[in-house]
Amino acid sequence: MRYNSRELSVMDVIWNAKYAKVTATYVDWYLSYTQLEPILTSLLSIYGYSCEILIPGCGLSETNTPIDVGTGLYSVGYRNITNVDISNVVIDRMQKKQLTSNTNDTMEFVCLDVMEISRAVPPNMFDFIIDKGLLDTLLCNEQTNIEDVFTYLKAMYLVLRTGGTFVLVTHSASRLSYLEHPNFVWKVIRENQLDRDDRSYHIFSCVKS
Ligand SMILES: C[S@@+](CC[C@H](N)C(=O)[O-])C[C@H]1O[C@@H](n2cnc3c(N)ncnc32)[C@H](O)[C@@H]1O
């Protein structure tokens, strides 16, 4: 993915500040890769190992056990994985981690505001997109609003190819109403509900028609 450097936005600053405080070796929101692996690999099986995977708002994870979603999918054979995050603190740390692992042939970490992804990649580029916590972040943040949520979903819809799948991992089942908006022609399926630390998380898959 080619993307030119840009000026920091309010959101970069907010997320960089959050991550700068993180000294733990591992940070993960929601469900772990291990919990998600059976669902993700089952949904991915129709696309084959060379499919193009996008992980928007990839976040941070700096040890191998547990592992982040991108590294987890790499470890089971997927190679074309693009991890994107608005925070350059996250991307720098993940790139450094990658230098010491054996994942650096085709897995990318890119600092990018996903709202602007269509400036960086052509439409219909990805077979599979995994959002773990980003849509929720946009909805929960004071700096963003419903319009931003639709800008984000439209951006994901545009770069997803017909027949591709957008997966949403969220803490609220009510997010279904955004996915089912008439802007998007895709088949939405409610996958499992999984628990972690006494909280429930919902997984939706959307297959673009
Ligand atoms: C709740 S965290 C989830 C991180 C990771 N997916 C996980 O499950 O641990 C949300 C992530 O989205 C990133 N983010 C927020 N707004 C973004 C945007 N507009 N473009 C790209 N990344 C963004 C943040 O920097 C943060 O890493």
The ligand as an SDF file (V2000), in Angstrom:
LIG
                    3D

 27 29  0  0  0  0  0  0  0  0999 V2000
  -10.2280   -0.0460   20.3580 C   0  0  0  0  0  0  0  0  0  0  0  0
   -8.6930   -0.0280   19.5200 S   0  0  0  0  0  0  0  0  0  0  0  0
   -8.6950   -1.6790   18.8070 C   0  0  0  0  0  0  0  0  0  0  0  0
   -7.2830   -2.1460   18.4880 C   0  0  0  0  0  0  0  0  0  0  0  0
   -7.1990   -3.6050   17.9610 C   0  0  0  0  0  0  0  0  0  0  0  0
   -8.0040   -3.8030   16.7830 N   0  0  0  0  0  0  0  0  0  0  0  0
   -7.5930   -4.5980   19.0370 C   0  0  0  0  0  0  0  0  0  0  0  0
   -8.6150   -5.2750   18.9050 O   0  0  0  0  0  0  0  0  0  0  0  0
   -6.8600   -4.7030   20.0350 O   0  0  0  0  0  0  0  0  0  0  0  0
   -9.0320    1.0000   18.1040 C   0  0  0  0  0  0  0  0  0  0  0  0
   -7.8130    1.2280   17.1870 C   0  0  0  0  0  0  0  0  0  0  0  0
   -8.2340    1.9880   16.0490 O   0  0  0  0  0  0  0  0  0  0  0  0
   -7.2410    2.9630   15.7540 C   0  0  0  0  0  0  0  0  0  0  0  0
   -7.9350    4.0580   15.0470 N   0  0  0  0  0  0  0  0  0  0  0  0
   -8.8270    4.9620   15.5610 C   0  0  0  0  0  0  0  0  0  0  0  0
   -9.2890    5.7650   14.5820 N   0  0  0  0  0  0  0  0  0  0  0  0
   -8.6800    5.3570   13.4360 C   0  0  0  0  0  0  0  0  0  0  0  0
   -8.7390    5.7980   12.0880 C   0  0  0  0  0  0  0  0  0  0  0  0
   -9.5210    6.8330   11.7130 N   0  0  0  0  0  0  0  0  0  0  0  0
   -7.9740    5.1640   11.1510 N   0  0  0  0  0  0  0  0  0  0  0  0
   -7.1770    4.1170   11.5180 C   0  0  0  0  0  0  0  0  0  0  0  0
   -7.0720    3.6520   12.7790 N   0  0  0  0  0  0  0  0  0  0  0  0
   -7.8220    4.2670   13.7230 C   0  0  0  0  0  0  0  0  0  0  0  0
   -6.6570    3.3590   17.1090 C   0  0  0  0  0  0  0  0  0  0  0  0
   -5.3650    3.9150   17.0100 O   0  0  0  0  0  0  0  0  0  0  0  0
   -6.6790    2.0110   17.8320 C   0  0  0  0  0  0  0  0  0  0  0  0
   -5.4670    1.3070   17.6280 O   0  0  0  0  0  0  0  0  0  0  0  0
  1  2  1  0
  2  3  1  0
  2 10  1  0
  3  4  1  0
  4  5  1  0
  5  6  1  0
  5  7  1  0
  7  8  2  0
  7  9  1  0
 10 11  1  0
 11 12  1  0
 11 26  1  0
 12 13  1  0
 13 14  1  0
 13 24  1  0
 14 15  1  0
 14 23  1  0
 15 16  2  0
 16 17  1  0
 17 18  1  0
 17 23  2  0
 18 19  1  0
 18 20  2  0
 20 21  1  0
 21 22  2  0
 22 23  1  0
 24 25  1  0
 24 26  1  0
 26 27  1  0
M  CHG  2   2   1   9  -1
M  END
$$$$
